Amino acid sequence: MKKVCKKIIAKILEWEARIFIIRHKVKIVAITGSIGKTSIKEAINIILKGKFKTRASQKSYNSNLGIPLSILNLSSAWDSPLGWLANILRGLKEALFSRQKLDWLILEVGADRPKDISDIARWLKTDIVVFTCLPNNPPHLEFFPSLEKLIDEKASLLKSLKKNGLVVLNYDDERVKKLSERTNKEIFYYGLSSEADIKAEYPIIHYEEEGKVRYPSGISFKIVYQGKNIPCRIPDSIGFQHLYIALPAVATGLLAGMNILEITEAMENYQGPPGRMKIISGLKESILIDDTYNSSPVALDNALDTLESIESSGRKIAVLGDMLELGEKTMDAHLDAGRRVGKFCNLLILVGFRAKLMAEGAIEAGLEEGRIRYFEDSLSAGIWLQNELKKGDIALFKASQGIRMEKAVEEVMAEPERAQELLCRQEEEWKKR
């Protein structure tokens, strides 16, 4: 009964969203892929609103229910029937009577199950479609017959493009680049390759010193387009994966008609969303890298690359949890992650029964068994770590959403009173789970 009600609500909100789009004649950017959708959506919104009136998906609303909510500027009512009734009434008012000027909608589109995107593409007509990456072991793989079927589902968003629609593809990802064969639309490539239309160069990690502790404070790089350089600095975030966030965002700004100067000025306001490689001050003058929003093999590998590359006067600690929804790839993915982290990490803290496989891989790679700790839940891991952290330590936190690893981060933050501001999933409904 609950599923039936949800479908009915989603369909009503979808029709309200359609009416809204028709009335406002608004242009639409849609972002899909297996990693980075929310961060890219935030970066595109920051850039476009430097010149246009915009509205972007709230948080990670990217489903057949979340997308209409974003278009109508509504929030989830969770399990409240009265809340959903109020949303339907507010949505109708927004669809029929809103006079707010709006130029662009920036929406992320996800695929948890087959037909998720293809159903959305039937009614959501887009002007620009952005693809992030399509790795070997993406999230939600267990719900698809094969990786190829999942890629087909992601690629179905191309069918949403209007007659003069544009496509932004990651040149460095072979599967994404190959999507060019599925469309006759104009394509704009981004990446680190010299063959890309827009590329990034000279990434640098910036450090600051406080007392005798040197800690990372952000990253910078140059974006190169038609011989022009766009300096880009992202404070309080770390990881060269941010290059693949800034590049498609800048590309979208260019395709929307903005010039380099406008984009450069807008990018100065960009900060990554919570739970995506954010630098947070920890207890005892330690540094926390909060990447707790979600996890998958390629995202974890990127995070571990960053942890390994950071200069540190203390230990490197990895607090890792289960990677969910990987299907038959689950065992190999966790063993490989353990082998990767075991090569350089000083202390490995694991949460979740799948994460135990990481311990096997880490020991195989040379990490002493005594440097590995296991906990059944994230809160317990965080409480234990309170006494273990030392001055100068750098700790990376990462796990799939269901592990709720942000609870561990909150236990070891230097300023836990700022959790609402700095951490992901701080809404009351999430707190109850």
C-alpha positions in Angstrom: 0.0 0.0 0.0 2.9 2.4 0.9 4.5 1.8 -2.5 1.2 2.4 -4.4 0.7 5.7 -2.5 4.2 6.7 -3.3 3.7 6.1 -7.0 0.5 8.1 -7.0 2.1 11.0 -5.2 5.1 10.9 -7.6 2.8 11.0 -10.6 0.8 13.9 -9.3 4.0 15.9 -8.5 5.4 14.9 -12.0 2.4 16.5 -13.7 2.7 19.6 -11.6 6.4 19.8 -12.5 5.5 19.5 -16.2 3.1 22.4 -15.9 5.7 24.5 -14.1 8.3 23.9 -16.8 5.8 24.8 -19.6 4.6 28.0 -17.9 8.1 29.2 -17.1 9.7 28.1 -20.4 12.8 27.2 -18.3 15.9 25.6 -19.6 17.2 22.4 -18.0 20.6 20.9 -17.2 20.5 17.3 -16.2 23.5 15.5 -14.6 23.9 11.7 -14.4 26.7 9.2 -13.9 27.8 7.0 -11.0 29.9 9.5 -9.0 29.9 13.2 -8.4 26.4 14.2 -9.5 25.6 16.3 -6.4 28.9 18.1 -6.3 28.7 18.9 -10.0 25.2 20.1 -9.6 26.2 22.5 -6.9 29.2 23.8 -8.9 27.0 24.3 -12.0 24.4 26.2 -9.9 27.1 28.4 -8.4 28.3 29.3 -11.9 25.0 29.8 -13.6 23.5 31.9 -10.9 26.3 34.4 -11.4 24.3 35.5 -14.5 20.9 33.7 -14.5 18.0 33.0 -12.2 18.4 29.3 -11.2 16.9 26.5 -9.1 18.8 23.3 -8.4 18.0 19.9 -6.9 17.8 20.0 -3.2 20.5 17.8 -1.5 20.6 14.6 -3.7 17.0 14.6 -4.9 17.5 12.6 -8.1 14.6 10.1 -8.4 11.2 10.1 -10.0 9.9 11.7 -6.8 12.9 13.8 -5.9 13.1 15.6 -9.3 9.5 16.9 -9.2 10.1 18.0 -5.6 13.2 20.0 -6.8 11.4 21.6 -9.8 8.6 22.7 -7.5 10.9 23.8 -4.7 9.5 21.3 -2.2 11.1 19.1 0.5 10.4 15.5 1.3 7.6 14.9 3.8 9.2 11.5 4.7 6.5 9.3 6.2 3.9 12.0 6.9 0.6 11.6 4.9 -0.5 15.1 5.8 2.9 16.4 4.8 2.6 14.8 1.3 -0.9 16.2 0.9 0.5 19.7 1.8 3.2 19.1 -0.8 0.7 18.3 -3.5 -1.2 21.5 -2.7 1.9 23.7 -2.6 3.1 22.1 -5.8 -0.2 22.9 -7.5 0.1 26.5 -6.4 3.7 26.7 -7.6 2.8 25.1 -10.9 -0.2 27.3 -11.7 0.5 30.7 -10.0 4.2 31.1 -9.3 5.5 34.3 -11.0 9.2 33.9 -10.0 11.5 34.5 -12.9 13.6 31.4 -13.6 16.1 30.8 -16.4 17.7 27.4 -15.6 16.8 24.3 -13.6 19.9 22.2 -12.6 18.9 18.6 -11.8 20.7 15.5 -11.0 19.2 12.3 -12.3 20.0 8.9 -10.7 19.3 5.2 -11.4 18.8 3.0 -8.4 16.7 0.5 -10.4 15.9 -0.4 -14.1 13.7 2.2 -15.9 14.4 4.9 -13.3 16.0 7.3 -15.8 14.2 6.1 -19.0 10.9 6.9 -17.3 12.1 10.4 -16.3 13.5 11.0 -19.8 10.0 10.6 -21.3 8.7 13.8 -19.7 11.8 15.8 -18.7 13.1 17.6 -21.8 16.6 18.9 -21.3 18.9 21.5 -23.0 22.2 20.2 -21.6 23.0 16.7 -20.3 26.2 16.1 -18.3 27.8 12.7 -17.7 30.3 12.1 -14.9 31.8 8.6 -14.9 30.8 5.0 -15.4 33.3 2.8 -13.5 33.6 -1.0 -13.3 31.8 -1.4 -10.0 29.3 1.4 -9.7 26.7 1.8 -6.9 23.4 0.0 -7.4 24.9 -2.6 -9.6 23.2 -5.4 -7.8 19.8 -4.2 -9.0 20.8 -4.6 -12.7 21.4 -7.8 -14.7 24.8 -6.5 -15.8 27.0 -3.4 -15.9 26.0 -2.9 -19.6 22.3 -2.7 -18.6 23.1 -0.1 -15.9 25.0 2.0 -18.5 22.1 1.6 -20.9 19.9 3.1 -18.2 22.2 6.0 -17.6 22.5 6.6 -21.4 18.7 6.8 -21.8 19.0 10.4 -20.4 20.3 11.3 -23.9 16.7 10.7 -25.2 15.6 13.7 -23.1 17.5 16.2 -25.1 15.7 18.8 -27.1 16.4 19.3 -30.8 19.3 21.6 -30.2 20.4 20.0 -27.0 24.1 19.7 -26.0 26.0 16.9 -24.3 29.0 17.2 -21.9 31.1 14.1 -21.7 34.1 13.0 -19.6 36.8 12.4 -22.2 39.0 10.5 -19.7 36.3 7.8 -19.0 36.2 5.4 -21.9 32.6 4.3 -21.2 31.4 7.9 -21.0 33.3 8.9 -24.1 31.7 6.0 -26.0 28.3 7.5 -25.3 29.0 9.8 -28.2 28.0 6.9 -30.5 24.5 7.0 -29.1 23.6 10.6 -30.0 23.8 13.0 -32.9 23.8 16.1 -30.6 26.8 18.4 -30.3 29.3 17.1 -27.8 31.6 19.1 -25.5 34.4 17.0 -23.9 36.1 17.7 -20.5 39.0 15.9 -18.9 42.8 16.0 -18.2 43.6 14.7 -21.7 45.0 17.2 -24.2 42.2 16.0 -26.6 39.4 17.4 -24.4 37.7 20.7 -25.3 38.3 21.9 -21.8 41.0 20.5 -19.4 42.7 21.1 -16.1 46.4 21.5 -15.3 48.7 21.9 -12.4 46.7 20.7 -9.4 48.2 21.6 -6.1 47.4 20.8 -2.5 47.6 23.8 -0.2 48.8 23.6 3.4 48.7 25.8 6.4 50.7 25.6 9.6 49.5 26.0 13.2 52.1 25.6 15.8 54.1 22.6 14.6 51.2 21.0 12.8 51.0 21.3 9.0 47.6 20.5 7.6 45.9 20.6 4.2 43.6 23.6 3.6 42.3 23.1 0.1 43.3 22.6 -3.6 43.9 24.8 -6.6 44.4 24.1 -10.3 44.0 25.8 -13.7 41.3 25.2 -16.2 42.4 25.7 -19.8 40.0 26.6 -22.6 40.9 27.9 -26.0 44.3 29.1 -24.7 42.8 30.9 -21.7 43.5 29.9 -18.1 40.8 30.0 -15.4 42.4 29.8 -11.9 40.3 27.7 -9.6 40.8 27.3 -5.8 38.5 25.1 -3.6 39.0 25.8 0.1 38.3 23.3 2.9 38.2 20.4 0.4 40.8 18.0 -0.8 41.3 15.5 -3.6 42.1 15.9 -7.3 38.7 14.4 -8.1 37.5 18.0 -7.7 39.0 18.7 -11.1 36.2 16.4 -12.5 33.7 18.5 -10.7 34.9 22.0 -11.8 35.5 21.0 -15.4 31.9 20.0 -16.4 30.6 22.9 -14.4 32.7 25.4 -16.3 31.8 23.6 -19.6 28.1 24.0 -18.8 28.6 27.7 -18.0 30.3 28.2 -21.4 27.5 26.3 -23.2 24.9 28.4 -21.4 26.5 31.6 -22.9 28.7 32.8 -20.1 32.2 34.2 -20.7 35.4 33.2 -19.0 35.4 36.2 -16.7 31.9 35.6 -15.4 32.7 31.9 -14.8 36.0 32.7 -13.0 34.2 35.2 -10.6 31.4 32.7 -9.9 33.8 29.8 -9.2 35.3 31.8 -6.4 32.1 31.1 -4.4 32.2 27.3 -4.8 32.6 25.1 -1.8 32.0 21.4 -2.0 28.8 20.0 -0.2 29.1 18.3 3.1 30.4 14.7 3.2 32.5 15.1 0.0 36.2 15.2 0.9 35.7 18.1 3.3 38.5 19.1 5.7 37.3 19.4 9.3 39.3 20.2 12.4 39.5 17.1 14.7 40.2 16.6 18.4 43.7 17.0 19.7 44.8 19.1 16.6 44.0 16.3 14.2 42.6 16.7 10.7 39.5 14.8 9.5 38.6 14.2 5.9 34.9 13.8 5.7 33.9 11.7 2.7 30.9 10.1 4.4 28.1 10.9 2.0 28.5 7.6 0.1 31.0 5.1 -1.1 31.9 2.9 -4.1 35.1 1.2 -5.3 36.3 4.0 -7.6 35.3 6.8 -5.1 37.1 5.0 -2.3 40.1 4.5 -4.4 40.2 8.2 -5.2 39.8 9.1 -1.5 42.7 6.7 -0.6 44.9 8.2 -3.3 44.3 11.6 -1.7 45.0 10.3 1.9 48.3 8.7 0.7 49.4 11.8 -1.1 48.9 14.3 1.8 51.9 15.5 3.7 51.5 14.7 7.4 53.4 15.0 10.6 51.2 12.4 12.2 49.6 9.1 11.3 47.3 8.3 8.4 44.1 6.7 9.7 41.4 5.2 7.5 37.9 4.8 9.0 36.0 2.7 6.4 32.7 1.0 6.2 30.7 -1.3 3.9 30.2 -0.4 0.2 26.6 -1.5 -0.5 24.7 -2.6 -3.5 27.6 -4.0 -5.5 26.1 -7.5 -6.0 28.5 -10.2 -7.0 31.4 -7.6 -7.0 31.1 -7.1 -3.3 33.8 -9.5 -2.1 36.4 -8.5 -4.7 35.7 -4.8 -4.2 36.3 -4.9 -0.4 39.3 -7.1 -0.7 40.9 -4.8 -3.2 40.1 -1.8 -1.0 41.9 -3.5 1.9 44.9 -4.2 -0.3 45.0 -0.6 -1.3 44.8 0.9 2.1 47.1 -1.7 3.7 50.0 -0.4 1.7 50.3 2.9 3.5 47.9 3.3 6.3 49.0 3.4 10.0 45.7 2.5 11.5 42.6 1.0 9.9 39.2 1.2 11.6 36.3 -0.8 10.0 32.5 -0.7 10.4 30.1 -3.3 8.9 30.3 -7.0 8.2 31.4 -6.5 4.6 34.2 -4.3 5.7 35.8 -7.3 7.5 36.9 -8.3 4.0 39.0 -5.1 3.9 41.0 -6.4 6.9 41.9 -9.6 5.0 43.2 -7.5 2.0 45.0 -5.0 4.3 46.9 -7.8 6.1 47.8 -9.4 2.8 49.2 -6.0 1.8 51.4 -5.9 4.9 49.4 -4.0 7.5 49.9 -5.6 10.9 46.7 -7.2 12.4 47.2 -5.2 15.6 46.7 -1.9 13.6 43.2 -2.9 12.6 40.1 -2.4 14.7 36.5 -3.5 13.9 33.2 -2.1 15.1 29.6 -3.0 14.5 28.4 0.6 14.1 29.9 4.0 13.3 29.0 5.6 16.6 31.1 3.0 18.5 34.0 3.6 16.1 33.9 7.3 16.7 33.8 7.0 20.5 36.8 4.7 20.5 38.7 7.0 18.2 38.3 9.9 20.6 41.0 8.5 22.9 43.2 7.2 20.0 43.7 10.4 18.0 46.9 12.3 18.4 48.2 15.6 17.3 48.9 15.8 13.6 46.9 12.7 12.7 44.9 12.7 9.5 41.8 10.5 9.4 39.7 9.7 6.4 36.1 8.7 6.9 34.2 6.9 4.1 31.3 4.4 3.8 28.1 3.8 2.0 25.1 5.9 3.1 23.5 3.0 5.1 26.5 2.9 7.5 26.0 6.5 8.7 29.7 7.2 9.0 29.0 10.8 9.7 28.1 9.7 13.3 31.8 8.7 13.7 33.0 12.1 12.4 30.7 14.0 14.9 32.3 12.1 17.8 35.8 13.3 16.9 35.1 16.9 15.6 36.9 19.7 17.4 33.6 21.6 17.2 30.7 19.1 17.4 28.3 22.0 17.8 28.9 22.8 14.1 27.7 19.3 13.0 24.5 20.7 11.5 26.5 23.0 9.4 29.4 20.8 8.4 28.1 17.2 8.2 25.7 15.4 5.8 22.4 13.9 6.8 21.7 16.2 9.8 17.9 16.4 9.3 15.8 15.2 12.1 14.4 12.3 10.0 17.9 11.1 9.4 18.8 11.5 13.0 16.1 9.0 14.0 17.5 6.3 11.7 
